[in-house]
Amino acid sequence: MLYVCLFFFSSEMLKNQTMVTEFLLLGFLLGPRIQMLLFGLFSLFYVFTLLGNRAILGLISLDSRLRTPMYFFLSYLAIVDITYACSTVPQMLMNLLHPAKPISFAGCMTQTFLFLSFAHTECLLLVLMSYDRYVAICHPLRYSVIMTWRVCITLAITSWMCGSLLALVHVSLILRLPFCGPHEINHFFCEILSVLRLACADTWLNQVVIFAACVFILVGPLCLMLVSYSHMLAAILRIQFGEGHRKTFSTCSSHLCMMGLFFGSAIVLYMAPKSRHPEEQQKVLFLVYSFFNLMLNPLIYSLRNVEVKGALRRALCKESHS
């Protein structure tokens, strides 16, 4: 429904306000050899991202032991990561092969909406995952009562709806702006800040909404996750010793590193003053925030898990026996 509303609204706004029919994506301003090298490297990362997340989905769907709330959220994260990557990475790879590739105004707005929608959803989903682990570790006797399937599905749908509605607000505010040139976006896809630089009108309201959204989507969730993990670590220190301590601290530290990488780079990119980060540096920050994080998620959140490793071994043994 949100995508239908976006289509009709963008069509109407295109008729009324904009004089631009397409944008030119400049991509990476590098030499041909370096661009080909990056194309090969990023293609491998993209394939690894898709295969890793699809492997997680396959294991969870095949192994009945993994049908728990924790793995429900992990499977949802895998789906979001796949769609998140597909909304931006193919365009980036095309730009590396064919620099300065044009994209229609409607296509650009659709890409911006999809990227923001999946990015917002991922931020909220990471909070839900940390809450699930918090309940499992700090309130194990009440876990089955609190994290019912109805609650899990409701939380997952709510995160998607909030992410999509917030993305719709951003795109609606962009569509009210006139774009009278230049038409060159200094990025490898229609990233919201790069698009706003081309508007020939005051974007103060857009910047305020972006900052407020960052507080809600980035700073708030990060604080909640830090509180959750601090409570989890305190609970673990009271009940575990020896090898259990090392494994738990290893898992928590890797999760915290991923949180710092994902939320930290996004906060720097969208909340720091513009003058602090030139456009080329912002492209690198965006790669860290949206691309490398998607590639590492299957390793950090799933494939290092003992139960997932066991499910993978069982699947491989069944395949060998058959």
PLY file of the C-alpha trace (Angstrom):
ply
format ascii 1.0
element vertex 322
property float x
property float y
property float z
element edge 321
property int vertex1
property int vertex2
end_header
0.00 0.00 0.00
2.85 2.39 0.85
4.53 1.74 -2.49
1.26 2.42 -4.36
0.79 5.70 -2.49
4.38 6.68 -3.27
3.89 5.96 -6.97
0.74 8.06 -7.33
2.06 10.87 -5.16
5.38 11.04 -7.02
3.58 11.02 -10.38
1.43 13.96 -9.34
4.37 15.90 -7.96
6.37 15.27 -11.11
3.61 16.83 -13.19
3.33 19.89 -11.00
6.74 20.94 -9.69
9.88 19.45 -11.15
11.61 20.41 -14.39
14.04 17.50 -14.19
13.27 14.22 -15.96
16.48 12.39 -15.04
19.64 12.62 -12.95
23.19 11.68 -13.81
24.89 9.43 -11.25
28.62 10.22 -11.25
29.60 7.23 -9.10
33.24 6.94 -8.03
35.45 9.59 -9.62
38.37 7.22 -10.24
40.40 5.86 -13.13
39.06 3.02 -15.34
41.43 0.39 -13.93
40.57 1.15 -10.32
36.87 1.13 -11.18
37.18 -2.32 -12.76
39.06 -3.55 -9.70
36.34 -2.18 -7.44
33.70 -3.76 -9.67
35.23 -7.22 -9.19
35.73 -6.72 -5.47
32.24 -5.35 -4.79
30.67 -8.04 -6.97
32.26 -10.70 -4.75
31.03 -8.91 -1.64
27.54 -8.65 -3.13
27.42 -12.36 -4.01
28.72 -13.26 -0.55
26.01 -11.08 1.04
23.25 -12.75 -0.94
24.56 -16.30 -0.45
25.23 -15.82 3.26
21.78 -14.45 4.01
20.04 -17.03 1.81
21.97 -19.79 3.57
20.65 -18.49 6.90
17.09 -18.46 5.56
17.51 -21.99 4.21
18.89 -23.39 7.45
16.17 -21.80 9.58
13.41 -23.05 7.29
14.82 -26.61 7.08
15.78 -27.19 10.73
12.86 -27.31 13.17
15.22 -26.67 16.10
15.81 -23.14 14.81
12.14 -22.16 14.77
12.33 -19.92 17.82
11.78 -16.15 18.26
15.52 -15.50 18.10
15.87 -17.18 14.71
12.63 -15.61 13.51
14.27 -12.21 13.96
17.48 -13.48 12.35
15.56 -14.69 9.31
13.79 -11.34 9.13
17.18 -9.61 9.32
18.42 -11.80 6.45
15.42 -10.81 4.30
15.92 -7.11 5.08
19.64 -7.38 4.29
18.97 -9.03 0.92
16.42 -6.42 -0.12
18.58 -3.63 1.34
21.57 -4.73 -0.75
19.46 -5.20 -3.89
18.15 -1.63 -3.63
21.59 0.00 -3.96
24.43 -2.37 -4.88
23.34 -3.27 -8.46
23.19 0.45 -9.29
26.67 0.92 -7.84
28.05 -1.97 -9.91
26.45 -0.57 -13.06
28.05 2.81 -12.38
31.46 1.21 -12.04
31.05 -0.39 -15.48
29.38 2.63 -17.10
30.29 5.84 -15.23
27.92 8.81 -15.26
24.87 6.62 -15.89
21.49 8.46 -16.02
18.49 7.50 -13.91
14.94 8.82 -14.28
13.53 11.15 -11.63
10.81 8.63 -10.70
13.39 5.83 -10.54
15.64 7.97 -8.35
12.84 8.75 -5.90
11.83 5.08 -5.79
15.42 4.06 -5.07
15.68 6.65 -2.29
12.44 5.41 -0.74
13.47 1.74 -0.85
16.91 2.42 0.59
15.55 4.53 3.46
12.75 2.06 4.16
15.11 -0.92 4.48
17.71 1.09 6.41
15.13 2.27 8.96
13.71 -1.23 9.28
17.16 -2.70 9.92
17.86 -0.19 12.70
14.59 -1.03 14.45
15.08 -4.75 13.89
18.48 -4.70 15.59
16.76 -3.19 18.65
14.20 -6.01 18.63
16.97 -8.61 18.43
18.78 -7.08 21.40
15.51 -7.00 23.36
14.91 -10.68 22.55
18.36 -11.59 23.88
17.85 -9.36 26.93
14.64 -11.20 27.85
16.25 -14.61 27.20
19.26 -13.90 29.43
17.85 -11.63 32.13
14.35 -13.12 32.40
14.69 -16.73 31.17
11.70 -18.06 33.14
9.37 -15.50 31.56
10.84 -15.70 28.06
8.16 -17.94 26.56
5.44 -15.76 28.09
6.89 -12.43 26.90
8.24 -13.41 23.46
5.23 -15.20 22.01
4.88 -15.68 18.27
2.11 -13.08 18.18
4.37 -10.53 19.86
7.30 -11.34 17.53
5.21 -11.01 14.36
3.62 -7.79 15.62
7.02 -6.28 16.41
8.42 -7.29 13.01
5.47 -5.80 11.12
5.60 -2.64 13.24
9.31 -2.14 12.48
8.65 -2.46 8.75
5.67 -0.08 8.86
7.55 2.54 10.89
10.56 2.33 8.57
8.42 2.63 5.44
6.29 5.49 6.78
9.36 7.46 7.81
10.91 6.87 4.38
7.66 8.07 2.79
7.86 11.29 4.81
11.42 11.93 3.56
10.54 11.31 -0.08
7.36 13.40 0.17
9.41 16.33 1.42
11.87 15.86 -1.46
9.08 15.79 -4.04
7.83 19.24 -3.00
11.21 20.74 -4.00
11.97 22.10 -7.48
15.04 20.69 -9.29
16.17 23.04 -12.03
19.80 21.94 -12.41
22.53 20.86 -12.34
21.39 17.25 -12.77
24.56 15.48 -11.59
24.41 13.45 -8.36
27.90 12.96 -6.94
27.14 9.48 -5.65
26.69 5.94 -6.94
22.95 5.90 -6.16
20.21 8.37 -5.19
21.30 8.96 -1.61
19.06 11.49 0.11
21.72 14.07 1.06
23.22 14.01 -2.44
19.77 14.53 -3.98
18.99 17.45 -1.67
22.13 19.26 -2.81
20.60 19.62 -6.27
17.39 21.29 -5.12
17.08 24.95 -6.11
15.06 25.83 -3.00
15.55 25.96 0.75
15.98 22.45 2.20
15.91 23.54 5.84
12.78 21.51 6.62
14.29 18.40 5.01
17.45 18.75 7.09
15.46 19.17 10.31
13.36 16.07 9.56
16.51 14.06 8.72
18.12 15.07 12.01
14.97 14.24 14.00
14.68 10.89 12.21
18.31 10.12 13.07
17.60 10.74 16.74
14.63 8.34 16.55
16.20 5.71 14.29
19.90 5.85 15.21
20.62 7.49 18.57
17.57 6.10 20.41
18.02 2.48 19.26
21.77 2.61 19.92
21.18 3.75 23.51
18.55 1.04 24.04
20.89 -1.63 22.72
23.78 -0.46 24.88
21.52 -0.62 27.94
20.31 -4.10 26.95
23.82 -5.46 26.45
25.06 -3.92 29.70
22.26 -5.71 31.58
23.04 -8.95 29.73
26.73 -8.75 30.59
25.92 -8.03 34.23
23.59 -11.05 34.37
26.16 -13.30 32.71
28.90 -12.24 35.13
26.70 -13.34 38.02
25.90 -16.82 36.71
28.76 -18.04 34.45
32.44 -18.75 34.87
35.40 -19.98 32.85
34.80 -20.99 29.24
31.23 -19.68 29.31
32.57 -16.23 30.14
34.96 -16.20 27.18
32.34 -17.36 24.66
29.73 -14.93 25.91
32.11 -11.97 25.94
33.29 -12.93 22.45
29.69 -12.96 21.17
28.72 -9.73 22.92
31.89 -7.92 21.83
31.36 -8.91 18.20
27.74 -7.70 18.37
28.84 -4.43 19.96
31.50 -3.94 17.27
28.87 -4.41 14.56
26.58 -1.96 16.32
29.38 0.59 16.53
30.27 0.10 12.87
26.68 0.37 11.64
25.25 3.06 13.90
28.50 5.01 14.33
29.14 5.49 10.62
25.46 6.36 10.02
25.46 8.94 12.83
28.65 10.53 11.48
27.23 10.55 7.96
23.82 12.05 8.72
24.25 14.01 11.95
27.74 15.56 11.72
28.11 19.05 10.17
28.36 18.97 6.36
31.72 20.74 6.23
33.39 18.00 8.25
33.00 15.33 5.56
33.63 15.96 1.84
31.46 14.11 -0.65
34.11 11.50 -1.50
34.57 10.72 2.19
30.81 10.39 2.56
30.81 7.69 -0.13
33.32 5.68 1.90
31.25 6.12 5.06
28.18 5.00 3.16
29.97 1.82 2.03
30.85 1.02 5.65
27.35 1.85 6.87
25.30 0.03 4.25
27.44 -2.41 2.24
30.12 -3.99 4.41
27.71 -4.22 7.34
25.28 -6.29 5.24
28.08 -8.63 4.23
29.23 -9.18 7.84
25.77 -9.62 9.41
25.43 -13.34 8.50
28.85 -14.07 9.99
28.41 -12.09 13.21
24.78 -12.79 14.08
24.23 -16.27 12.65
27.14 -18.35 11.33
29.16 -17.92 14.56
26.20 -19.32 16.52
26.63 -22.88 17.84
23.06 -23.89 16.95
23.42 -22.57 13.40
26.70 -24.46 13.01
24.95 -27.61 14.21
22.11 -27.08 11.75
24.63 -26.58 8.94
26.43 -29.82 9.86
23.15 -31.73 9.95
22.14 -30.33 6.56
25.51 -31.27 5.06
25.31 -34.79 6.55
21.82 -35.30 5.08
23.07 -34.13 1.71
26.07 -36.48 1.81
23.93 -39.46 2.85
21.37 -38.80 0.15
0 1
1 2
2 3
3 4
4 5
5 6
6 7
7 8
8 9
9 10
10 11
11 12
12 13
13 14
14 15
15 16
16 17
17 18
18 19
19 20
20 21
21 22
22 23
23 24
24 25
25 26
26 27
27 28
28 29
29 30
30 31
31 32
32 33
33 34
34 35
35 36
36 37
37 38
38 39
39 40
40 41
41 42
42 43
43 44
44 45
45 46
46 47
47 48
48 49
49 50
50 51
51 52
52 53
53 54
54 55
55 56
56 57
57 58
58 59
59 60
60 61
61 62
62 63
63 64
64 65
65 66
66 67
67 68
68 69
69 70
70 71
71 72
72 73
73 74
74 75
75 76
76 77
77 78
78 79
79 80
80 81
81 82
82 83
83 84
84 85
85 86
86 87
87 88
88 89
89 90
90 91
91 92
92 93
93 94
94 95
95 96
96 97
97 98
98 99
99 100
100 101
101 102
102 103
103 104
104 105
105 106
106 107
107 108
108 109
109 110
110 111
111 112
112 113
113 114
114 115
115 116
116 117
117 118
118 119
119 120
120 121
121 122
122 123
123 124
124 125
125 126
126 127
127 128
128 129
129 130
130 131
131 132
132 133
133 134
134 135
135 136
136 137
137 138
138 139
139 140
140 141
141 142
142 143
143 144
144 145
145 146
146 147
147 148
148 149
149 150
150 151
151 152
152 153
153 154
154 155
155 156
156 157
157 158
158 159
159 160
160 161
161 162
162 163
163 164
164 165
165 166
166 167
167 168
168 169
169 170
170 171
171 172
172 173
173 174
174 175
175 176
176 177
177 178
178 179
179 180
180 181
181 182
182 183
183 184
184 185
185 186
186 187
187 188
188 189
189 190
190 191
191 192
192 193
193 194
194 195
195 196
196 197
197 198
198 199
199 200
200 201
201 202
202 203
203 204
204 205
205 206
206 207
207 208
208 209
209 210
210 211
211 212
212 213
213 214
214 215
215 216
216 217
217 218
218 219
219 220
220 221
221 222
222 223
223 224
224 225
225 226
226 227
227 228
228 229
229 230
230 231
231 232
232 233
233 234
234 235
235 236
236 237
237 238
238 239
239 240
240 241
241 242
242 243
243 244
244 245
245 246
246 247
247 248
248 249
249 250
250 251
251 252
252 253
253 254
254 255
255 256
256 257
257 258
258 259
259 260
260 261
261 262
262 263
263 264
264 265
265 266
266 267
267 268
268 269
269 270
270 271
271 272
272 273
273 274
274 275
275 276
276 277
277 278
278 279
279 280
280 281
281 282
282 283
283 284
284 285
285 286
286 287
287 288
288 289
289 290
290 291
291 292
292 293
293 294
294 295
295 296
296 297
297 298
298 299
299 300
300 301
301 302
302 303
303 304
304 305
305 306
306 307
307 308
308 309
309 310
310 311
311 312
312 313
313 314
314 315
315 316
316 317
317 318
318 319
319 320
320 321
